[in-house]
Every structure is written in structure tokens, then in C-alpha cells.
């Protein structure tokens, strides 16, 4: 009997992951979300390949015939609590929940909602965009990093043969904080309402480097092995991006949706205070992002 996979949150990330599972061809997939947009198509811009996902998208936990073997949780961090009904219906002690979210507190956020299920945190590096409610374009690579171990190996096997590469890493904490530092600096796009071209300004680069430095100080206190050169490398990479390229938090700002500010930025200030580390840039940026989010 094929393993059953549920994707909760079939947006850009969730849809690409569902397409990867479908391409692997060995599993039965169900999609769960707030609304059913009709059949979702995932187009790989690099290869020209199009994948049509199985439908419909279930819109109520009452429609779930669970539990399943795998749950791929792809809603944004601040939307996690709203998935509690789905997670309860989909999970039992044999389920593994892969948390495809930003931030560094995957287990803390999700474990209270999944009972005896195992939780596998993941780092998502995707170049995907929802260009319509039922159409996702993968513009660049799709790569997921998970901790080394039995659960990570099984997840890599689940996705093998599809459009998404899964890497298992020994020092997951370091990679988690590397991604968070990039996300935290990316919050400046949401504050300015501008895409990546802002990082070509010298004043924004200076601010971004200071922001990255305090994030990295907190990261080291949390056990990550990252020195301050990482911040400069991340800011240089942002400055080198196509100037019109945006991010998910910028897209939410433009659409007047609530922002994922706590998981991406608030956590730096909060954990900094726990460790006695000054975070003066975050002390300004976090309240501004929170206030901006409230306008949605």
C-alpha cells in the first residue's frame, strides 16, 4: 500500500513539494487549505515541465480521512495555529510532520499541535512564486535541508525523483541560523516596500550588515557556528540579485497581508534578550514590522 502524504498549505512552497512527491510517483497525496482554487498547476520555468496536482483541495478537517504517513506543513509560521484542526485529523504516532517554514523554532511551534507524531524541521530554499491562486511557477532551484538521521533519510527518499532536492545535514543548527539571518535582513524589503534593488544603496547595506551581525551573535549563543563574515556575504548576495526580485514578506506587504515578522525578526530580539545580547537594530525594526503587519 503506498504511503499517504498530506500537504497543508498548497501555496508556492506546498505546491512545489506536492509536485515533487507526485513526480516521485510512489505516494498518494492530498491537499489541505483554506479554499479550493481548482486544479493547481506547477510550472518549472527552467525545464518547461508542468505538473497538475491532484484535487480537490480539502477545505475542512472534517473532510480528512486520516491519519497519514507524512504531513508537509507549508503554511507560514504565523498561520500555524490555524492548521490545528488539520494536524489533529492527519496525525497519529506513525506520522512524520515536515515543517517547511521560516524561523528557528519549528519543533516548539508545531509539537503542541500534533500529539505523538514526529516533527522534522526543514530549511527551504525555493525560487517559487504563486502567480495565480492555482498556478505556481518555479523560477529557480528548489532545495530543502533537514537534519541528518533516520527521519531525514526517509524524507529524502520520499522526495527522490521529483523537482526538489533534499539534503541531510549534520550541523542543522548552523544552517537554520544562516537562513534566518538572510530572512531577517530581508525584512528591510517589507519595511521599505521595495525589492532587492534597495540593497545596492550604501546606507541600506550598512544597516543590513549591522542587522546581520546582531543576528549572528544570537545564532552563536544558540549553538550555530557562524562568524561575522557570513553577514557580509549574505548582504553582498542580496545586492547582487536582480533589482526587481522580491521576497515572500515583501509580497505580503504589497498585498496588505499579515507579515511573518515574529519568526523572521522578532525571534532575534527575543532570544537576544534571553542571552543578554544587545540587538539595537532589531529593537527598531521589529516594532515597525509588527505595526506594518497590523495594517493588513
N, C-alpha and C positions, 0 to 999 in steps of 0.2 A: 504494500500500500504506500503511495507516495506521501512524503511529508507535507503537511499543510502549513502555508505561510500566510500571515495577515500583514498587510501594510496599513498602518494607522496614520493618516495624513498624506493622501496622494497628491501633494504639490510637486514642486520641481524635484526635490530630493527623493521623496517617496515614490514618485512615478518612475524615475530613472532606476531606482532599486527594484521596483516591481518588474520593469522591463528586463533587467539583468537576470532576475530569477526566472522569468518566463523564457528567456533565451537559453538558460541552462537546461530547461526542458524536462526536469525531473520532479516538479513540485506542483501542487495545486495552490493557487494564490487567490486571496480575497482582499478587496479594498474596502477600507472603512473611513468615512469622513463626515463632515457636517452637511454636505449636499452632494447630489449626484449630477455631475455636469454632462453625463453621457459618456460614450466610449472615449477613453483618453488615449491620445497618440503621443509617442515619444519619438522624436526625430533626432538622429545623430548627424550633426552638421558636417562632421569630418568624413563620415563614410557614406552618407546619403541613405542609410538604413532607417526604416520606420517600423516601430513596434506598436501594435494596438493592444492595449491592456484588456484583460477580461472584465466584464461588467456584470451587473451594475455596481456602482459604489454604494455600499450599505450606509444608511444614514441614521441608524438607531442600533444600540446594543441589543435590543430585542430581536433584531434580525440575524444575530450572530449564532452560528451553530458551532460552538466551541467545545472544548479548548483546542488550540492549535499547537504545532510544534515550535513555530517561530513567530514572533511579533517584531516587525520592523517599525519602530516608533519614530516617525519623521515629522511630527509637528514641531513648532518652535518651542523653546524652553518654557516661555510664559503661558503656553497653551496646554501644558501637560496635565494640569488638574482637570481640565475639561474632557480628557480622554479616559477618566477613571471608569466610566461605565463599560467602555470597550475593553479596557485592560482586564477588568473583573471577569467579563464574559469570555475572553480569549485565553486566559492564563490558568494553568494549574502547575503542579510541581514538576511536570515534564516539559514545560515551556521555557524557551530562552527569549528574552526581550532584548533586542539590539537597539540601543539608544542613539539614534542618528541626530544628535543635537549639538549646538554650541555650548560652551561653558566647560567647567571642570568638576561639576557636581552631579554627574549623571546618576550614579547609584543613589545618592541622597535624595534626589528629586523623584526617582521612579520607584524605588523599592517599596515605599509605603503603599503603593497602588497595585502591586502585582502579587501579593500573597507569597506563596512558596516558589514562584518562578525565579529562574536565574536571570541576572541582569548583566549584559555585556555592553560596556561603554564603547563608543566609537568616535573617531575623528573623521569628519567628512571634508574632503577637498573636491568640490564639484564646480564645474563651469556650466551650470544648467539654469534655464530661465523658463518660467511659465509665461508664454506669450498670449495665451487664452486660457479660459477655465478648463479646457480639455485638450490643450496642446502644449507640450513641453519640448524645448529644444536643448539638446546637449551640445554646447558650443566648444567645449574643451574636454579635457580628461575627467574621468570620474574615478576617484580613489578613496578608499576607506581604510583607516588604520584601526586595529583592535589589539588588545593585549595578547601576548603570546600565551598559549595554554590550550587545553582541550576544547573549550568553548570557541576560542578564536579560530582554531583549526577547522572546527565544524562549520563555522560561518564562512570561512574562505572556501570550503568545499561547496557550500550552498550556492555561492555566487560564481563559482568557477564555470567558465564558458560563456559568461554574459559580458556586457559592456563595461562593467565596473570591476576594477581591480581591488582586491582585499589584501592588505599587508598585515602580518602579525609582527608586533614589535615588543622587544623585551623591556625597554625603558619607556613605558607608555606615559608615565607622568611627565617626562620631559617633552614628549611630542604633544601632549594635551595642552601644556602651557605655551608651547611655541605657537599653536593655533590660536589660543586665547589672546596672546599678545597681538597677533595680527588682527583679530576681531576687535580688540579693544581700541586699537588705533583707527580701525575702520569706522568707529563711532563718529569720527570727525566728519565723515561724509553725511551722516544723518543730521548733525548739528548745522552744517552749512547748506544742506540741500543740494550739494554739488557732487559730481562723480570724481573719479580718481585723478583728474587733472589738477585738483587742489593740492596734491602732494608735490607738485612741481614748484610751488611757491616756497621760498626760503623760510618765511615765517611759519608756515604750516609744517614744514619739515622739522624745524626746531621744536615746535610744540609736540609733534608726533614722536620725536626721539625722546623727549622728556617723559612723555606718557609711557612709551615702551620701557624706559629704564625703571620706572617705578613698578610696572607690571612684572618685569623680570626679577626685581628684588623680592617681590612677594612670591614669585614662582620658585625661587631658590629656597625660601623659607618653607615652602610646601614640598621640597624634595626634588625639584627639577634641576637638571644640570644644564643651565643656560647662562652664558656670560653676557655682558652688556653689548658685545659686538653683534649679537642677534638682533637687537633693536634697530641698529643702523642698517643691517641687511634687509630687514622687513620694510623699513621706510623707503630704502632705495628701490626695492621691488615694487612698492606701490607707485613710486614716482615714475617708474619705467612702464607702467601699464598704459594701455590705450586711454587717452584722457576722458573719453566718453563712457568708459566702463564703470558700472555701478556695483552695488552690493545689495544683499537682501535687506539690510537695515535701511539703506537709502530708499529702496523700492517701497518699503513700508512707510517711510516718512512722506514720500511723494503721494502715496495713496491714502494718507491720513489714517493709517492703521496703528494700533499699539506697537511699540518697539520692544525688541528683545534686549533691553538695556541692562537688566539686572544680571543675566547670565553672562553677558559680554563685558560689562564695565563695572556694574555695582559690586560684583564679587571681588574685584581687585581692591576696592576701598574697604569692603567689609573684612576680608582676610588680612589686609594690611593692618587694620586696627587690631586684629587678634594677635598679630605678631609684633606689634609695636613699630611698624614701618610707616613712615610718612608717605602720603600719596597726594601731594598738593594739586597735581593736575586733575586726578580723578575726583578730588573733593569739589572741583568746579564743574567738570564735565558730567559727572553722574547726576546731580540735581537738574542740570539743563536737559539731559536726555530724558529724565523722568518727566519733567514738565512738558517737553516736546511730545512724549508718548501720550500724555493726557489729552492732547488736542485731537487725538484720533477718535 
